[in-house]
Amino acid sequence: MLRFTLLALTLSAALTAQAQDTHPKRHHDDTPKDLSAVEVKASPLAATSERLALPVELLTGEALDAAKAGTLGDTVSKLPGVQSANFGPGVGRPIIRGLDGARVQVLSDGLGSGDVSTVSVDHAISIEPFLADQIEVLKGPATLLYGSGAIGGAVNVVDGRIPDRLPEAALSGRAELRGNSGSHERTGMLRLDGRADRLALHFDALHREAGDVRIPGFAESAQHRAEEGEPADTSEYGHLSNSALRTDSAALGMTLFSEHGFLGGGYSLYRSTYGIPGHAHGHAHGDDGDDNDAEDSPVRIHMDQHRSELRGGLDAFGPFQSLRVKLADTQYTHTEFEGEAIGTVFNNHAQELRAELVHQPIAGWDGAIGVQTSRRTFAATGDEAFVPSSNTKDAGLFWLGKRLWGAFQLDLGLRADHNQTTPDTAQRTRRFTTHSASLGVQWQWNPLLHFSLGFDRAQRAPTAEELFSSGLHVATGSFEFGHTNLNKETATRVELGAHLHHGPLEASVSVWRVGYADFIYLAGTDAQLENAPLRLWQQGDARFHGVEAKLDWDIADNASGFWQLGLFADSVRARLNAAAGSTLQQSIDVFHEGHYHHVTAQTAVGGYLPRIAPGRIGGQLRWSREAWRASLGAVHSFKQTRVAEFETTTPGYTLMDAHLAWHHDLANGSAVELFADVSNLTNQEARPHTSFLKDVVPLAGRSIAFGVRAFF
């Protein structure tokens, strides 16, 4: 309670100081209502979402406030084509068009997050969505911008921790206090932005505590309990054991501006402690319903990240419009505790440099040249370190350009990367050179309707986890083995889209297809060791295809208020090119607990790919009148029956939500807002097919988030 008291006192003092300002300001209501007019920060060429060749979804302003959740994946999970890889309330990584992990790059204002969330599905992202100003989801290969790790897309969180412009006011900011009935969550956040002459300053801090999450019934599904032959434990009814969490985050940044450019720096801390529900380490439950009978203590994970950044820029010099340079150094430690004992420790030291040089138009082409380099030193120690320590280096060079021809816009891009991964074992260093190219055409058929056509060829180098994994991966309850001879994978995408903005209607639809050569995937097998299944990293040609549609209709704007209806739908199908039922038999030597075990395993090399998100349809009715706004929505996830070998089907479910807010502008330009958000309104049991722990970790039950926001 002391932290919340201090935060409340700080907020009160800031509002009082703002009341003495003789120049009233409006900070919240200036947020653009039309997302198509918001500039996308992920691209070095200034563009709105409508004028960007790569399909993009944006969250900002009131829409972002309503969507913010405890994890980044949950925050963006209601956008078309985007879902979350659920692993309990402490972990949620975005899934874009059926792809996740090492294929989706998570960025903090254009630079990698520096964590190890791609190593294992129980590792959280070290980015706090509650501090975001804007979240951008790039759908489809974003390798031109961010390299090999973005072949499936990218999520860029813009937080303004290093100011990129001088604030208008000497002091401004926002604060929030909230609670949640479903987990007894208490969250407090404060952000301050100010200026002193040509110096811009930023400070933010966040604290969150939450207990075990309430769920509609038992953590283990009825089907899973029947397969295990275990009676339901009534003491476990209604709550998800070992799902409590605590997060602390803080950052300080400053930027000095001159007539010709700027130089800024920042330092941030992120610490989070969260439990791993579902007995993932004790019983080793996996998607296949298998157990490891060893009874261990509940497992908690403690993350600690320290990040330093430098950013600078020059404007209008010689043949160039601008130069932007970003540098980040991230020290990350991740410790897994079994009871009070330390199990496994992951250390990651990441350094990244990115420079973007926007040149003056050449023969009508606007363009940017960029270079990006990174180095990662990864170390894992402990009995459950299934991935060896390694050093990874990446270097990339790219060019992006666009040109207008009447009603047409042409976008081109080229990129080349070199990747090197060296394990701290007897295994050999792997080196890869990847190439990516993109062509996009936009046709402004008339002021109301435009069409887009995109082609991409992108390549990805395999990660250290895919190459060198060897041993028990307790998070997924399985033994995982990499393949040191994996080749780079190549994706070829084609996408056709249309966007209509006519009076009260705004609609968009896109259909896409991606063919993969040498797609890398984690295949299930028919083999087990100590009641835990074996999974193997292997390659095969694959194809993905899908459709996404969105409609916003301004129904009425009259004395009763402003009424708007939003609808969306998405679907993705993914399968290997080989015929269903095709298998491959392999022999594996497994070293576990001091002994070698010779295992013969049969893997599927055809049919559907595992853990692909099912189709969804959703809608939301929104209303606002004067100081009030409210909404009621629902998202239905269909049953997933297109499953891989050794994978089970997942029932469909519908999640409803409701939101209510009251906004009051003060005379001094400040504002206060009270809100209440209800999620899973009907308290339905929901188990996402994308989760390794779907049979033992359901989504949260009905919960009410409530609180107050202040803008000053």
C-alpha positions in Angstrom: 0.0 0.0 0.0 2.9 2.4 0.6 3.8 2.4 -3.1 0.2 3.3 -4.1 0.1 6.0 -1.4 3.3 7.6 -2.7 2.0 7.4 -6.3 -1.2 9.0 -5.3 0.6 11.8 -3.5 2.9 12.4 -6.5 -0.2 12.5 -8.8 -1.9 15.0 -6.5 1.2 17.2 -6.5 1.5 17.1 -10.2 -2.1 18.1 -10.8 -1.8 20.9 -8.3 1.3 22.2 -10.0 -0.5 22.0 -13.4 -3.4 24.0 -12.0 -1.0 26.9 -11.4 0.1 26.9 -15.1 -1.4 29.9 -16.8 -1.4 28.2 -20.2 -4.1 25.5 -20.3 -3.2 22.4 -22.3 -5.1 19.4 -23.7 -3.1 16.1 -23.8 -5.6 13.3 -24.0 -8.3 14.7 -26.4 -5.6 15.5 -28.9 -5.1 11.8 -29.6 -6.1 11.2 -33.3 -9.4 9.4 -33.6 -8.6 8.2 -37.2 -5.9 5.5 -36.9 -5.3 5.7 -40.7 -3.8 9.2 -40.1 -1.3 8.0 -37.4 2.3 7.8 -38.5 3.9 4.4 -38.3 7.2 4.7 -36.4 8.5 1.3 -37.5 9.4 2.5 -41.0 12.2 5.1 -41.7 10.1 6.5 -44.5 7.3 8.5 -42.8 4.0 6.9 -43.7 0.6 6.3 -42.3 -0.9 2.8 -42.0 -2.8 3.3 -45.3 0.3 4.3 -47.2 2.6 1.5 -45.9 3.1 -1.4 -48.3 3.3 -4.0 -45.4 -0.1 -4.6 -43.7 -0.1 -3.0 -40.3 -2.5 -2.7 -37.3 -2.2 0.2 -34.8 -3.3 0.7 -31.2 -3.1 4.2 -29.8 -5.2 6.7 -27.7 -8.4 5.4 -26.2 -8.3 2.2 -28.2 -4.9 1.4 -26.6 -6.2 2.3 -23.1 -9.1 -0.1 -23.5 -6.9 -2.9 -24.9 -4.0 -2.7 -22.4 -3.5 -6.0 -20.5 -0.8 -7.6 -18.3 1.1 -9.0 -21.3 1.9 -7.7 -24.8 0.3 -10.7 -26.4 -3.0 -10.2 -24.6 -3.0 -6.5 -25.4 -2.9 -7.1 -29.2 -4.8 -10.3 -29.3 -8.1 -8.8 -30.6 -6.5 -7.3 -33.7 -7.3 -9.2 -36.9 -4.7 -11.9 -37.6 -3.1 -11.5 -34.1 -3.4 -13.8 -31.1 -1.4 -14.6 -28.0 0.7 -17.7 -27.0 -0.8 -18.1 -23.6 1.4 -19.6 -20.8 -0.4 -18.3 -17.8 -1.1 -14.7 -16.8 2.6 -13.8 -16.6 3.5 -14.8 -20.2 1.9 -13.8 -23.5 3.9 -13.5 -26.7 2.2 -12.3 -29.9 1.3 -14.7 -32.6 0.9 -13.2 -36.1 -0.9 -15.2 -38.8 -0.1 -18.5 -37.1 3.6 -17.7 -36.5 5.3 -16.9 -33.2 8.6 -17.4 -31.3 11.7 -16.7 -33.3 9.6 -15.6 -36.4 8.0 -12.6 -34.7 10.3 -9.8 -33.6 9.2 -7.8 -30.5 10.7 -4.3 -30.5 11.0 -1.4 -28.2 10.8 1.6 -30.4 12.6 -0.1 -33.3 15.2 -2.1 -31.3 15.0 -5.7 -30.1 13.7 -6.2 -26.5 17.0 -8.0 -25.5 15.2 -10.7 -23.5 15.1 -14.5 -24.1 11.4 -14.9 -24.7 12.1 -16.8 -28.0 14.1 -19.5 -26.2 11.1 -21.0 -24.3 7.4 -20.4 -24.2 7.5 -19.8 -20.4 9.8 -16.8 -20.8 8.0 -13.4 -20.6 8.7 -10.4 -22.8 10.5 -7.6 -20.9 8.3 -4.8 -22.4 5.5 -3.3 -20.3 2.4 -2.5 -22.5 0.9 -0.2 -19.9 3.7 2.3 -20.6 3.2 2.3 -24.4 2.1 5.4 -26.4 1.5 3.4 -29.5 1.7 -0.3 -30.5 2.3 -1.2 -34.2 1.8 -4.8 -35.5 3.4 -5.5 -38.9 1.8 -8.5 -40.4 3.7 -10.6 -43.0 7.5 -10.7 -43.5 9.1 -7.6 -41.9 12.6 -8.9 -42.7 13.4 -5.8 -44.8 13.1 -3.7 -41.7 14.3 -6.0 -38.9 16.1 -8.9 -40.4 15.8 -12.7 -40.2 13.8 -12.8 -36.9 10.9 -10.9 -38.4 10.0 -13.3 -41.2 6.5 -13.7 -39.6 6.0 -10.1 -38.6 7.0 -7.6 -35.9 5.4 -5.8 -32.9 6.8 -2.4 -32.3 6.1 -0.8 -28.9 6.6 3.0 -29.0 7.0 4.3 -25.4 8.8 7.7 -25.9 11.3 6.9 -23.2 13.9 8.8 -25.2 12.0 11.9 -26.4 12.1 12.5 -30.2 10.7 16.0 -30.0 10.4 18.8 -27.5 7.2 18.7 -25.4 4.9 21.7 -25.8 4.5 22.1 -22.1 7.1 22.5 -19.3 5.5 19.6 -17.5 2.9 17.0 -18.7 2.2 13.4 -18.0 -0.3 10.8 -17.0 -0.9 8.4 -14.1 -3.1 5.4 -13.5 -4.2 3.4 -10.5 -6.2 0.2 -11.2 -7.4 -3.0 -9.6 -8.7 -6.3 -10.9 -11.2 -8.6 -9.1 -10.0 -11.7 -11.0 -6.6 -11.8 -9.5 -6.6 -9.1 -6.7 -4.3 -7.1 -9.0 -3.1 -3.7 -8.0 -1.3 -1.6 -10.6 0.1 1.9 -10.4 1.7 3.8 -13.2 3.2 7.3 -13.5 4.7 9.1 -16.5 6.2 12.6 -16.6 7.5 14.5 -19.7 9.0 18.0 -19.4 11.3 20.5 -21.0 14.0 23.0 -20.0 15.0 25.2 -22.9 16.2 22.7 -25.5 16.4 19.7 -23.2 13.5 17.2 -23.1 13.1 14.9 -20.1 11.1 11.7 -19.5 10.4 9.6 -16.4 8.1 6.6 -15.9 7.5 4.0 -13.3 5.1 1.1 -12.8 4.3 -1.4 -10.1 2.0 -4.4 -10.3 1.1 -7.1 -7.9 -1.5 -9.9 -8.5 -2.5 -13.1 -6.8 -3.6 -16.4 -8.3 -6.1 -16.0 -11.1 -9.7 -17.0 -10.8 -10.9 -19.5 -13.4 -14.4 -20.9 -14.2 -13.7 -24.4 -13.0 -10.8 -26.8 -12.7 -7.4 -26.0 -14.2 -7.2 -29.5 -15.8 -9.8 -30.1 -18.5 -12.4 -32.9 -18.2 -10.8 -34.7 -21.1 -7.3 -34.5 -19.5 -8.6 -35.7 -16.1 -10.3 -38.7 -17.8 -7.2 -39.6 -19.7 -5.1 -39.5 -16.5 -7.7 -41.4 -14.5 -7.3 -38.8 -11.7 -10.3 -37.5 -9.7 -10.9 -33.8 -9.6 -9.2 -32.0 -6.6 -11.9 -29.8 -5.2 -9.3 -27.6 -3.4 -8.1 -26.6 -6.9 -11.5 -25.5 -8.1 -12.0 -21.9 -9.2 -8.4 -20.7 -9.1 -5.2 -21.3 -11.0 -2.5 -22.3 -8.6 1.0 -20.6 -8.8 -0.2 -17.9 -11.2 0.6 -14.9 -9.0 3.0 -12.2 -10.3 4.8 -9.0 -9.4 6.3 -6.5 -11.9 8.4 -3.3 -11.4 9.5 -1.1 -14.2 11.2 2.4 -14.3 12.9 4.5 -16.9 14.7 7.8 -17.2 15.5 9.5 -20.5 16.6 12.8 -21.9 17.2 14.4 -25.3 19.1 17.6 -26.2 17.8 19.3 -29.4 19.6 21.7 -31.7 18.8 23.4 -35.0 20.4 20.5 -36.9 19.5 17.4 -34.9 19.3 15.8 -31.5 21.2 13.5 -29.1 19.4 11.5 -26.4 20.0 8.7 -23.9 18.0 6.6 -21.5 18.3 3.9 -18.8 15.5 1.5 -17.8 14.9 -1.3 -15.3 12.5 -4.2 -15.6 11.9 -6.8 -13.0 9.2 -9.4 -12.9 8.5 -12.5 -10.7 5.8 -14.8 -11.8 4.7 -18.4 -11.2 4.4 -21.1 -13.8 1.0 -22.7 -13.5 0.0 -26.1 -14.7 2.7 -28.0 -12.8 4.9 -27.5 -15.9 8.1 -28.4 -14.1 6.7 -30.7 -11.5 4.5 -32.9 -13.6 5.7 -32.0 -17.1 2.3 -31.7 -18.5 2.3 -31.0 -22.2 -0.1 -30.6 -25.1 -0.1 -34.4 -25.5 -1.4 -35.0 -22.0 1.7 -36.8 -20.7 3.1 -36.6 -17.2 6.4 -36.8 -15.5 5.4 -38.1 -12.1 8.2 -36.4 -10.2 6.8 -34.1 -7.5 8.7 -30.9 -7.5 8.0 -27.6 -5.7 6.1 -24.9 -7.5 8.3 -23.0 -9.9 8.7 -19.3 -10.1 10.7 -17.2 -12.5 12.5 -14.0 -11.7 13.5 -11.7 -14.5 15.9 -8.8 -14.1 16.8 -6.5 -17.0 18.9 -3.4 -17.2 18.9 -1.5 -20.5 20.9 1.5 -21.7 20.2 3.3 -24.9 21.6 6.1 -27.0 19.8 7.8 -29.9 20.8 10.6 -32.2 19.9 12.3 -35.4 20.8 14.9 -38.0 18.5 16.7 -40.4 18.9 18.1 -43.9 22.6 17.7 -44.7 24.0 17.3 -48.2 22.1 14.8 -50.3 20.3 13.4 -47.2 17.1 14.4 -45.5 17.9 12.8 -42.2 20.2 10.4 -40.3 18.9 8.4 -37.3 21.1 6.2 -35.1 19.9 3.9 -32.3 22.1 1.9 -29.9 21.0 -0.4 -27.1 22.9 -2.5 -24.5 20.8 -4.9 -22.6 21.9 -7.0 -19.6 19.3 -9.7 -18.8 19.1 -12.4 -16.1 16.4 -15.0 -15.8 16.4 -17.3 -12.8 14.0 -20.2 -12.3 13.3 -21.2 -8.7 12.0 -24.6 -7.6 10.7 -23.7 -4.2 13.6 -21.8 -2.7 16.2 -23.6 -4.7 17.7 -22.2 -7.9 17.0 -24.5 -10.8 18.2 -22.9 -14.1 19.8 -19.5 -14.7 19.7 -17.8 -18.2 22.0 -14.8 -18.8 21.7 -12.8 -22.0 23.9 -9.8 -23.0 22.6 -8.2 -26.1 23.9 -5.2 -28.1 22.3 -3.7 -31.1 23.1 -0.8 -33.5 20.7 0.5 -36.1 21.3 3.4 -38.5 18.9 4.8 -41.1 19.9 7.3 -43.7 17.0 8.9 -45.7 18.2 10.3 -49.0 16.8 13.1 -51.1 14.5 11.9 -54.0 16.5 10.2 -56.8 14.6 10.0 -60.1 11.4 10.4 -58.2 12.2 7.8 -55.6 12.1 8.5 -51.9 14.3 6.1 -50.1 16.3 5.1 -47.0 19.5 3.1 -46.6 20.0 1.3 -43.3 22.5 -0.9 -41.5 21.7 -3.1 -38.5 24.1 -5.1 -36.3 23.6 -7.1 -33.2 25.5 -9.4 -30.9 24.1 -11.8 -28.3 26.0 -13.7 -25.6 23.7 -16.3 -24.1 24.5 -18.6 -21.2 22.3 -21.2 -19.6 23.4 -23.1 -16.4 21.5 -25.7 -14.4 20.0 -29.1 -14.7 17.2 -27.9 -17.0 19.4 -26.0 -19.5 18.3 -27.8 -22.6 19.9 -25.1 -24.9 23.7 -24.7 -24.7 25.4 -21.4 -24.2 26.1 -19.6 -27.4 27.3 -16.5 -29.1 25.3 -15.0 -32.0 26.2 -12.2 -34.4 24.0 -10.6 -37.0 24.7 -7.9 -39.6 22.3 -6.5 -42.2 22.2 -3.9 -44.9 19.0 -2.7 -46.5 17.4 -0.2 -48.8 13.7 0.9 -48.9 12.2 3.1 -51.6 8.8 4.3 -52.8 7.6 6.3 -55.7 4.2 7.8 -56.8 2.9 7.5 -60.4 -0.4 9.2 -60.5 -2.9 6.9 -58.7 -0.2 4.3 -58.1 2.4 4.0 -55.4 5.3 1.5 -55.9 7.3 0.3 -52.9 10.6 -1.7 -53.2 13.0 -3.1 -50.7 16.1 -5.2 -50.6 18.1 -6.6 -47.7 21.0 -8.9 -47.0 22.0 -10.3 -43.6 24.8 -12.5 -42.3 24.3 -14.6 -39.2 26.8 -16.6 -37.2 25.9 -18.8 -34.2 28.7 -20.4 -32.1 27.7 -22.8 -29.3 30.0 -23.3 -26.3 30.1 -27.0 -27.0 31.9 -29.3 -29.4 29.3 -28.6 -32.1 30.4 -26.5 -35.0 29.7 -22.9 -35.8 26.8 -22.3 -38.2 27.0 -19.4 -40.6 24.1 -18.2 -42.9 23.7 -15.4 -45.4 20.1 -14.5 -46.1 18.5 -12.3 -48.7 15.1 -10.6 -48.8 13.2 -8.6 -51.4 9.8 -6.9 -51.5 7.5 -5.3 -54.1 4.3 -3.6 -53.2 1.8 -1.8 -55.4 -1.0 0.5 -54.1 -3.7 1.7 -56.4 -5.8 4.7 -55.4 -8.8 3.8 -57.6 -10.7 6.8 -56.2 -10.5 8.9 -53.1 -12.7 6.3 -51.3 -11.3 3.0 -52.4 -7.8 1.7 -52.8 -6.2 -1.7 -53.6 -2.9 -3.2 -52.6 -0.8 -6.0 -54.0 2.3 -7.3 -52.3 5.0 -9.8 -53.1 7.8 -10.8 -50.7 10.7 -13.2 -50.7 12.2 -13.5 -47.2 14.8 -15.8 -45.6 15.4 -16.8 -42.0 18.5 -18.4 -40.4 17.8 -21.1 -37.8 18.2 -20.1 -34.2 20.5 -21.6 -31.5 17.4 -23.3 -30.0 16.5 -25.0 -33.3 20.1 -26.0 -34.0 21.4 -27.2 -30.7 18.6 -28.0 -28.2 19.2 -31.3 -26.4 17.4 -32.4 -23.4 14.3 -32.0 -21.2 12.4 -28.8 -21.8 10.3 -28.7 -18.7 8.2 -25.7 -19.8 6.6 -27.8 -22.6 6.9 -31.1 -20.7 8.9 -32.8 -23.4 12.4 -33.7 -24.5 13.5 -31.4 -27.4 16.3 -32.0 -29.8 17.7 -29.7 -32.5 19.3 -30.5 -35.8 22.7 -29.0 -36.4 22.3 -29.4 -40.2 19.2 -27.3 -40.6 19.2 -25.0 -43.6 17.8 -21.4 -43.8 14.1 -21.3 -44.5 12.7 -19.2 -47.4 9.2 -17.7 -47.5 7.4 -16.4 -50.6 4.3 -14.3 -49.9 1.6 -12.8 -52.1 -1.2 -10.7 -50.6 -4.1 -8.8 -52.1 -6.0 -6.2 -50.1 -8.7 -3.6 -50.4 -9.6 -0.6 -48.2 -12.8 1.4 -48.4 -13.6 4.6 -46.5 -17.0 5.9 -47.5 -18.9 8.2 -45.2 -19.8 6.3 -42.0 -18.3 3.1 -43.3 -14.6 2.0 -43.2 -13.8 -1.6 -44.3 -10.8 -3.6 -45.3 -10.1 -7.1 -46.4 -7.0 -9.0 -47.3 -6.2 -12.5 -48.6 -2.7 -13.9 -48.4 -0.6 -17.0 -49.1 2.9 -17.8 -48.0 4.9 -20.8 -49.3 7.8 -21.9 -47.2 10.8 -23.9 -48.5 12.6 -25.8 -45.7 10.1 -24.6 -43.0 11.6 -25.3 -39.5 9.1 -26.8 -37.0 9.0 -28.7 -33.8 7.5 -32.1 -34.7 5.8 -34.5 -32.3 6.8 -38.1 -32.1 5.4 -41.4 -30.9 8.3 -41.9 -28.4 8.5 -41.1 -24.7 11.2 -41.1 -22.1 10.2 -41.2 -18.4 6.6 -40.4 -19.5 7.6 -37.2 -21.3 7.2 -37.1 -25.1 10.0 -36.5 -27.5 9.9 -33.6 -30.0 12.4 -33.0 -32.8 13.2 -29.8 -34.7 13.1 -30.6 -38.5 12.4 -29.1 -41.8 9.9 -29.5 -44.6 8.1 -27.4 -47.2 4.9 -25.9 -46.0 2.2 -23.5 -47.0 0.1 -20.9 -45.0 -2.9 -19.0 -46.3 -5.5 -16.9 -44.7 -8.0 -14.1 -44.8 -8.7 -11.1 -42.6 -11.5 -8.6 -42.7 -12.5 -5.6 -40.6 -15.5 -3.2 -40.7 -16.2 0.0 -38.7 -19.6 1.6 -39.1 -20.6 4.9 -37.6 -24.3 4.0 -37.0 -25.6 7.3 -35.6 -24.5 10.6 -34.1 -27.5 12.3 -32.5 -29.0 13.3 -29.1 -28.6 9.7 -27.8 -24.9 9.8 -28.5 -22.4 8.5 -31.0 -22.9 4.8 -31.9 -20.3 2.7 -33.7 -20.2 -0.9 -34.7 -16.9 -2.8 -35.2 -16.6 -6.2 -36.7 -13.6 -8.4 -37.6 -12.9 -12.0 -38.8 -9.6 -13.9 -39.4 -8.6 -17.4 -40.4 -5.3 -19.1 -41.0 -4.5 -22.6 -42.4 -1.1 -24.1 -42.2 0.2 -27.5 -43.3 3.2 -29.3 -44.6 3.3 -30.1 -48.3 3.9 -33.8 -47.7 0.7 -35.9 -47.6 -1.0 -36.4 -44.3 0.2 -39.6 -42.6 3.7 -39.4 -44.0 6.2 -40.3 -41.3 10.0 -40.6 -40.8 11.7 -42.9 -38.3 14.8 -41.7 -36.5 17.1 -43.0 -33.8 18.2 -40.7 -31.0 20.7 -41.0 -28.2 19.4 -39.1 -25.1 21.6 -38.3 -22.2 19.5 -37.7 -19.1 20.3 -37.9 -15.4 23.7 -39.4 -16.0 22.6 -42.1 -18.4 22.3 -42.6 -22.2 19.0 -43.8 -23.5 18.6 -45.0 -27.1 15.2 -44.1 -28.4 13.6 -44.8 -31.8 11.0 -42.2 -32.7 8.6 -41.8 -35.5 7.8 -38.2 -36.6 5.1 -36.8 -38.8 6.4 -35.1 -42.0 3.1 -34.3 -43.5 -0.3 -33.0 -42.7 -1.3 -30.0 -40.5 1.2 -28.0 -38.5 0.8 -28.0 -34.7 -0.7 -25.2 -32.5 -2.1 -23.1 -35.3 -4.7 -20.6 -34.2 -8.3 -21.4 -35.2 -10.5 -19.0 -37.1 -12.3 -16.2 -35.2 -15.1 -13.7 -35.6 -15.7 -10.8 -33.3 -17.6 -7.6 -32.9 -18.0 -4.6 -30.6 -20.7 -2.0 -30.2 -19.3 1.3 -29.0 -21.2 4.3 -27.6 -20.1 7.8 -26.4 -22.0 10.8 -25.2 -20.4 13.9 -23.7 -18.2 12.6 -20.8 -19.3 9.0 -21.1 -18.2 6.1 -23.3 -19.1 2.4 -23.2 -18.8 -0.7 -25.3 -19.9 -4.3 -25.4 -18.1 -6.9 -27.4 -17.5 -10.6 -28.1 -14.9 -12.7 -29.9 -15.7 -16.3 -30.9 -12.8 -18.7 -31.5 -13.9 -21.7 -33.5 -13.1 -25.3 -32.7 -9.7 -26.4 -34.0 -10.0 -29.8 -35.7 -7.1 -29.3 -38.2 -4.4 -30.7 -35.9 -1.0 -32.3 -36.4 -0.1 -35.8 -35.6 0.1 -36.4 -31.8 -1.9 -33.3 -31.1 -5.5 -33.1 -29.8 -8.4 -31.0 -31.0 -9.6 -27.9 -29.0 -13.2 -26.9 -28.4 -14.4 -23.4 -29.5 -15.4 -20.7 -27.0 -16.8 -17.2 -26.9 -15.4 -14.4 -24.7 -17.5 -11.3 -24.0 -16.2 -8.0 -22.6 -17.7 -4.7 -21.5 -16.2 -1.3 -20.9 -17.4 1.9 -19.2 -15.5 5.2 -18.7 -16.3 8.7 -17.5 -13.9 11.5 -18.7 -13.8 14.9 -17.1 -11.7 17.8 -18.3 -10.5 20.3 -15.7 -10.3 24.0 -16.2 -6.5 24.0 -16.2 -6.2 21.6 -19.1 -5.8 18.5 -17.0 -8.3 15.6 -17.1 -9.4 12.7 -14.9 -11.0 9.5 -16.1 -12.8 6.7 -14.1 -13.1 3.3 -15.8 -14.4 -0.2 -15.3 -13.7 -3.1 -17.7 -15.3 -6.5 -17.5 -13.6 -9.4 -19.3 -15.0 -12.9 -19.9 -18.4 -11.6 -19.0 -20.1 -15.0 -19.1 -17.3 -16.8 -17.2 -16.7 -19.3 -19.9 -13.9 -21.9 -19.8 -11.5 -21.1 -22.6 -8.4 -23.0 -23.7 -6.4 -21.5 -26.6 -5.2 -24.1 -29.1 -1.9 -22.1 -29.5 -0.9 -23.0 -25.9 1.4 -25.9 -25.0 -0.5 -26.0 -21.7 -4.1 -25.8 -23.0 -5.2 -28.9 -21.1 -3.9 -27.6 -17.7 -4.0 -23.8 -18.0 -7.3 -22.2 -19.1 -7.8 -18.4 -19.5 -9.0 -16.3 -16.6 -12.7 -16.3 -15.7 -14.9 -13.3 -15.2 -13.0 -10.3 -13.8 -13.6 -6.6 -13.4 -10.7 -4.1 -13.8 -11.4 -0.7 -12.3 -9.5 2.4 -11.6 -8.7 6.0 -12.3 -6.5 7.7 -15.0 -5.2 11.3 -14.9 -3.8 13.4 -17.7 -2.0 16.6 -17.0 
